[in-house]
Amino acid sequence: MPKKHIEQTIKSVIEQKCSEIEYIVVDGASTDKTLNIIRKYESKITKWISEPDKGIADAMNKGIRYYDENDREGSKSHIRDSVSVFW
């Protein structure tokens, strides 16, 4: 994804009016300027990970695993509700 799209996507999420967003960014060990853009907004990002992955599904699973392991509300329904938006 071109770096301008990464920044547009990050801005789109952080400009949301909802205050209860946990924003997890999973990057597949980019070698372009993507990490610079992520670092620029890291104070608005709950967690970001940059490491090799096996594609988009692997990256999404990493984000879900992080959320699952750090579920502050103690309710697995948050993941189910979040995933249902996509499926």
Buried (B, 14 or more C-beta within 10 A) or exposed (E): EEEEEBBEEBEEBEEEEEEEEBBBBBBBEBEEEBBEBBEEBBEEBEBBBBEEBEEEEEBBBBBBEBBEEEBEEEEEEBBEEEEEEEE
